[in-house]
Amino acid sequence: MAFALTPEREQEVDDILTRYPARRAALLPVLWLCQRQNGWITPEVVEYVAERLELSTSIVKGVVTFYTMFFDEPVGENVVWVCRTLSCDLRGGKAVQEHLESKLGCSAGHTSADGKFTLLKAECLAACGQAPMVQINDYYYENLDLPLLDRIIDTHAAKGGQAAAAEFSTFASYGAPSGSASRSATSVPPPPTEEAVRLASQPPPASNAPSASNPPPPGNTTGEES
Amino acid sequence: MSGLVKPLLSSRYGIEESWKLANAERAGAYQIARQSLTTRKPAELKDEVKKANIRGRGGAGFPAGVKWGFLNKQEGEEIYLVINADESEPGTFKDRSIMDLDPHRLIEGAIISCFAIDAHVAYIYVRGELAFSIGRLEQAIAEARQAGYLGERPFGIDHAIDVHVHSGAGAYICGEETALLNSLEGRRGEPRLKPPFPAVKGAFGMPTIVNNVETIASVPDIVEMGGEAWSALSRLPGDGGVRLYGVSGHVNNPGLFEAPVGITMRELIDDYAGGMLGDRPLKAVIPGGSSTPVLDPRRKVDAPNETYPLHKWHGKSEIDVPMGVDTYRALGTMLGTCCAIVMDETVNMVEACRNLMRFYKHESCGQCTPCREGTGWLVDVLDNLCAGRGAIEDVDLLVNISNNMMGNTICAFADGTAMPMLGMVQKFREEFMEAAINGVPDGVRHDDSVRAMVGGGA
């Protein structure tokens, strides 16, 4: 089956092409559009992108395989990345991974039997001050403890990625996440010193849910599968 | 000693919905850009940045003003500004806060910088994982365009400026500036041979300046205060201003702090990050991202001669030296991104080292043999040591492999792997020897000290 982007996304490709002086520069953004629509980069997607950007399929495939976030095989409805680099591991990253493996019934690198979750180990996701953390689809979930992690996963399973993101996801957080009252005690700001500026506490994530007019990419990587 | 009376970079973080144009503008956003573009000359702005002595905030610490000075536009060329938001260095989490909480500061900095260096297009290369930050930035750019701050005639002047966000897709190496440029151009993120340097031949073969997010976000303050005044906020000469400090690991209050350049690591841990978790003793701290060699608080600065740059701190602990690009280089490490990973006495350094070397093995782009093979080999040796299959010679093998990686590759990735590896063996050799004899005992896992807190079972 040949792959094609939706008309709206085709429009977006035209728009992307205007941003760069060279057609090839649109390769990563267009691959992202395709993956959001299709869930993963199939051989048909590679052919489509190659034709659209006037490149050879080997060049497209070479780029797809270089980057860890492009999937060249199918993934579950939700992709869970557990950060296991040092800062997270110092705060319990390994415990988070083990808990997820037993909860989802699959080891890292695999997809749960019901197809809902793919569990992957990630290298540093740049949220070290809020460790341990996981990324699920497009969102970060930080300052985790295991009960909070359970609630996040359960909400994904019951209500889907967007609902879970609206309730639990975090961005550039400096205080305790609103979803984790139990952890707030560990995040009391230090007494202000003359020079120190403890950066502001994070507003509740719910109010930061992406606006309808300009949503960040959908939380569900399988998006609008047809 | 200069006191930071009010925050600069993070001054708008606490404002409700600070990422929206109206709210940011009420707190002063775009005033400096308007003033700069309508009343000042590009050369003056460049000069302010040079006088500010701002050392690049991405980790290498190269003076940004000097970098801008390398541009020498030829007939028919176009200059590009590329902003590096591929924040991926383990331990580092500062640039995300700017993008999430004050994207307009970054855009304002980009506008002023484009005007100063005669660029018309800026690309912000954001790591793909930060989809949320990308959404924030795109929204902020749309608002700025709507308001007439970006586009054909920003603030009504005849110098078109536009800013585009380019999403990466998961590759640490794309933080290396030439790998980033390849990725921007739709290629595999493999670093390019230098020279030519990006300022001569960068994005799309054109002269290009690649700066870190925090560097560009500092430009409005530099221009507003004047380069010299901004520089003087620092406690150190030749390394100006204020910066974002991050602390992760075993402290009571991990997080981000804004402070002058030149505070000490001890201050950062004790005064800013709330001290050590559970009051356990500090064992080691990686000062500025995983590629910077580890500091050992037991070690004293050895600079008896008055001509030594660190003489002033002779006999003091390594963590009492002010954090600056030059002071840390003299100390045998690097300031890097100024985001520290703090480890208490429960951490086994061989295990911690193995964790980091796995990172490098995973992230090596594979282009150069010493790096591709060396990173994997280091992990193999460390795996053996941890599993009790090691030998005493393995400790020197780690040193040998590292020495053969350094300086033998296209980019600095191999050096960024070898330097912390060598630092670990140099400072914690006895622990590596112990592992070579007995392995790392079962149950020693570097998250032990927080397992109870996380709620993890045995």
HADDOCK unambig.tbl for C-alpha pairs under 7 A between the chains (distance, minus, plus):
assign (segid A and resid 24 and name CA) (segid B and resid 185 and name CA) 6.29 0.50 0.50
assign (segid A and resid 24 and name CA) (segid B and resid 186 and name CA) 5.43 0.50 0.50
assign (segid A and resid 25 and name CA) (segid B and resid 184 and name CA) 5.99 0.50 0.50
assign (segid A and resid 25 and name CA) (segid B and resid 185 and name CA) 4.08 0.50 0.50
assign (segid A and resid 25 and name CA) (segid B and resid 186 and name CA) 4.30 0.50 0.50
assign (segid A and resid 26 and name CA) (segid B and resid 186 and name CA) 6.39 0.50 0.50
assign (segid A and resid 27 and name CA) (segid B and resid 186 and name CA) 5.00 0.50 0.50
assign (segid A and resid 28 and name CA) (segid B and resid 186 and name CA) 5.88 0.50 0.50
assign (segid A and resid 29 and name CA) (segid B and resid 167 and name CA) 6.77 0.50 0.50
assign (segid A and resid 63 and name CA) (segid B and resid 187 and name CA) 6.18 0.50 0.50
assign (segid A and resid 63 and name CA) (segid B and resid 188 and name CA) 5.14 0.50 0.50
assign (segid A and resid 66 and name CA) (segid B and resid 188 and name CA) 6.05 0.50 0.50
assign (segid A and resid 67 and name CA) (segid B and resid 169 and name CA) 5.47 0.50 0.50
assign (segid A and resid 67 and name CA) (segid B and resid 170 and name CA) 5.25 0.50 0.50
assign (segid A and resid 67 and name CA) (segid B and resid 171 and name CA) 5.82 0.50 0.50
assign (segid A and resid 68 and name CA) (segid B and resid 169 and name CA) 6.62 0.50 0.50
assign (segid A and resid 68 and name CA) (segid B and resid 170 and name CA) 5.03 0.50 0.50
assign (segid A and resid 68 and name CA) (segid B and resid 171 and name CA) 6.71 0.50 0.50
assign (segid A and resid 69 and name CA) (segid B and resid 169 and name CA) 5.12 0.50 0.50
assign (segid A and resid 69 and name CA) (segid B and resid 170 and name CA) 5.22 0.50 0.50
assign (segid A and resid 70 and name CA) (segid B and resid 169 and name CA) 6.72 0.50 0.50
assign (segid A and resid 85 and name CA) (segid B and resid 90 and name CA) 6.87 0.50 0.50
assign (segid A and resid 85 and name CA) (segid B and resid 355 and name CA) 6.41 0.50 0.50
assign (segid A and resid 85 and name CA) (segid B and resid 356 and name CA) 6.79 0.50 0.50
assign (segid A and resid 85 and name CA) (segid B and resid 359 and name CA) 6.90 0.50 0.50
assign (segid A and resid 86 and name CA) (segid B and resid 352 and name CA) 6.75 0.50 0.50
assign (segid A and resid 86 and name CA) (segid B and resid 355 and name CA) 6.10 0.50 0.50
assign (segid A and resid 86 and name CA) (segid B and resid 356 and name CA) 6.48 0.50 0.50
assign (segid A and resid 87 and name CA) (segid B and resid 91 and name CA) 6.01 0.50 0.50
assign (segid A and resid 87 and name CA) (segid B and resid 248 and name CA) 5.99 0.50 0.50
assign (segid A and resid 87 and name CA) (segid B and resid 249 and name CA) 5.32 0.50 0.50
assign (segid A and resid 87 and name CA) (segid B and resid 341 and name CA) 6.36 0.50 0.50
assign (segid A and resid 89 and name CA) (segid B and resid 446 and name CA) 6.87 0.50 0.50
assign (segid A and resid 89 and name CA) (segid B and resid 447 and name CA) 5.73 0.50 0.50
assign (segid A and resid 90 and name CA) (segid B and resid 249 and name CA) 5.59 0.50 0.50
assign (segid A and resid 90 and name CA) (segid B and resid 250 and name CA) 6.98 0.50 0.50
assign (segid A and resid 90 and name CA) (segid B and resid 446 and name CA) 5.76 0.50 0.50
assign (segid A and resid 90 and name CA) (segid B and resid 447 and name CA) 4.61 0.50 0.50
assign (segid A and resid 91 and name CA) (segid B and resid 249 and name CA) 6.36 0.50 0.50
assign (segid A and resid 91 and name CA) (segid B and resid 447 and name CA) 5.69 0.50 0.50
assign (segid A and resid 91 and name CA) (segid B and resid 450 and name CA) 5.61 0.50 0.50
assign (segid A and resid 92 and name CA) (segid B and resid 447 and name CA) 5.11 0.50 0.50
assign (segid A and resid 92 and name CA) (segid B and resid 450 and name CA) 6.21 0.50 0.50
assign (segid A and resid 92 and name CA) (segid B and resid 451 and name CA) 5.80 0.50 0.50
assign (segid A and resid 92 and name CA) (segid B and resid 454 and name CA) 6.31 0.50 0.50
assign (segid A and resid 95 and name CA) (segid B and resid 456 and name CA) 5.41 0.50 0.50
assign (segid A and resid 123 and name CA) (segid B and resid 359 and name CA) 6.21 0.50 0.50
assign (segid A and resid 124 and name CA) (segid B and resid 88 and name CA) 6.29 0.50 0.50
assign (segid A and resid 124 and name CA) (segid B and resid 90 and name CA) 5.38 0.50 0.50
assign (segid A and resid 125 and name CA) (segid B and resid 88 and name CA) 6.55 0.50 0.50
assign (segid A and resid 126 and name CA) (segid B and resid 87 and name CA) 6.51 0.50 0.50
assign (segid A and resid 126 and name CA) (segid B and resid 88 and name CA) 5.70 0.50 0.50
assign (segid A and resid 126 and name CA) (segid B and resid 90 and name CA) 6.82 0.50 0.50
assign (segid A and resid 126 and name CA) (segid B and resid 91 and name CA) 6.86 0.50 0.50
assign (segid A and resid 126 and name CA) (segid B and resid 92 and name CA) 5.67 0.50 0.50
assign (segid A and resid 126 and name CA) (segid B and resid 93 and name CA) 4.65 0.50 0.50
assign (segid A and resid 127 and name CA) (segid B and resid 93 and name CA) 5.29 0.50 0.50
assign (segid A and resid 128 and name CA) (segid B and resid 91 and name CA) 5.42 0.50 0.50
assign (segid A and resid 128 and name CA) (segid B and resid 92 and name CA) 6.56 0.50 0.50
assign (segid A and resid 128 and name CA) (segid B and resid 93 and name CA) 6.10 0.50 0.50
assign (segid A and resid 128 and name CA) (segid B and resid 248 and name CA) 5.60 0.50 0.50
assign (segid A and resid 129 and name CA) (segid B and resid 246 and name CA) 6.97 0.50 0.50
assign (segid A and resid 129 and name CA) (segid B and resid 247 and name CA) 6.10 0.50 0.50
assign (segid A and resid 129 and name CA) (segid B and resid 248 and name CA) 4.61 0.50 0.50
assign (segid A and resid 129 and name CA) (segid B and resid 254 and name CA) 5.00 0.50 0.50
assign (segid A and resid 129 and name CA) (segid B and resid 255 and name CA) 4.61 0.50 0.50
assign (segid A and resid 130 and name CA) (segid B and resid 255 and name CA) 6.98 0.50 0.50
assign (segid A and resid 138 and name CA) (segid B and resid 129 and name CA) 6.94 0.50 0.50
assign (segid A and resid 138 and name CA) (segid B and resid 131 and name CA) 5.58 0.50 0.50
assign (segid A and resid 138 and name CA) (segid B and resid 132 and name CA) 6.83 0.50 0.50
assign (segid A and resid 139 and name CA) (segid B and resid 132 and name CA) 6.65 0.50 0.50
assign (segid A and resid 145 and name CA) (segid B and resid 454 and name CA) 4.62 0.50 0.50
assign (segid A and resid 145 and name CA) (segid B and resid 455 and name CA) 6.31 0.50 0.50
assign (segid A and resid 146 and name CA) (segid B and resid 454 and name CA) 6.28 0.50 0.50
assign (segid A and resid 146 and name CA) (segid B and resid 455 and name CA) 5.90 0.50 0.50
assign (segid A and resid 146 and name CA) (segid B and resid 456 and name CA) 6.78 0.50 0.50
assign (segid A and resid 171 and name CA) (segid B and resid 100 and name CA) 6.70 0.50 0.50
assign (segid A and resid 172 and name CA) (segid B and resid 96 and name CA) 6.09 0.50 0.50
assign (segid A and resid 172 and name CA) (segid B and resid 97 and name CA) 4.85 0.50 0.50
assign (segid A and resid 172 and name CA) (segid B and resid 100 and name CA) 6.11 0.50 0.50
assign (segid A and resid 174 and name CA) (segid B and resid 255 and name CA) 5.91 0.50 0.50
assign (segid A and resid 186 and name CA) (segid B and resid 252 and name CA) 6.73 0.50 0.50
assign (segid A and resid 186 and name CA) (segid B and resid 253 and name CA) 7.00 0.50 0.50
assign (segid A and resid 187 and name CA) (segid B and resid 253 and name CA) 5.74 0.50 0.50
assign (segid A and resid 189 and name CA) (segid B and resid 253 and name CA) 6.88 0.50 0.50
assign (segid A and resid 190 and name CA) (segid B and resid 272 and name CA) 6.80 0.50 0.50
assign (segid A and resid 190 and name CA) (segid B and resid 274 and name CA) 5.61 0.50 0.50
assign (segid A and resid 194 and name CA) (segid B and resid 3 and name CA) 6.87 0.50 0.50
assign (segid A and resid 195 and name CA) (segid B and resid 3 and name CA) 5.48 0.50 0.50
assign (segid A and resid 195 and name CA) (segid B and resid 4 and name CA) 4.85 0.50 0.50
assign (segid A and resid 195 and name CA) (segid B and resid 5 and name CA) 6.66 0.50 0.50
assign (segid A and resid 195 and name CA) (segid B and resid 259 and name CA) 6.24 0.50 0.50
assign (segid A and resid 196 and name CA) (segid B and resid 257 and name CA) 6.64 0.50 0.50
assign (segid A and resid 196 and name CA) (segid B and resid 258 and name CA) 6.51 0.50 0.50
assign (segid A and resid 196 and name CA) (segid B and resid 259 and name CA) 5.82 0.50 0.50
assign (segid A and resid 196 and name CA) (segid B and resid 272 and name CA) 6.22 0.50 0.50
assign (segid A and resid 197 and name CA) (segid B and resid 7 and name CA) 6.48 0.50 0.50
assign (segid A and resid 197 and name CA) (segid B and resid 257 and name CA) 5.66 0.50 0.50
assign (segid A and resid 197 and name CA) (segid B and resid 258 and name CA) 5.45 0.50 0.50
assign (segid A and resid 197 and name CA) (segid B and resid 259 and name CA) 6.82 0.50 0.50
assign (segid A and resid 198 and name CA) (segid B and resid 256 and name CA) 6.96 0.50 0.50
assign (segid A and resid 198 and name CA) (segid B and resid 257 and name CA) 5.21 0.50 0.50
assign (segid A and resid 199 and name CA) (segid B and resid 10 and name CA) 6.79 0.50 0.50
assign (segid A and resid 199 and name CA) (segid B and resid 256 and name CA) 6.22 0.50 0.50
assign (segid A and resid 199 and name CA) (segid B and resid 257 and name CA) 5.76 0.50 0.50
assign (segid A and resid 200 and name CA) (segid B and resid 13 and name CA) 5.82 0.50 0.50
assign (segid A and resid 200 and name CA) (segid B and resid 14 and name CA) 4.79 0.50 0.50
assign (segid A and resid 201 and name CA) (segid B and resid 14 and name CA) 6.93 0.50 0.50
assign (segid A and resid 214 and name CA) (segid B and resid 139 and name CA) 6.74 0.50 0.50
assign (segid A and resid 215 and name CA) (segid B and resid 135 and name CA) 6.98 0.50 0.50
assign (segid A and resid 216 and name CA) (segid B and resid 131 and name CA) 6.72 0.50 0.50
assign (segid A and resid 216 and name CA) (segid B and resid 132 and name CA) 6.10 0.50 0.50
assign (segid A and resid 216 and name CA) (segid B and resid 135 and name CA) 4.80 0.50 0.50
assign (segid A and resid 217 and name CA) (segid B and resid 131 and name CA) 7.00 0.50 0.50
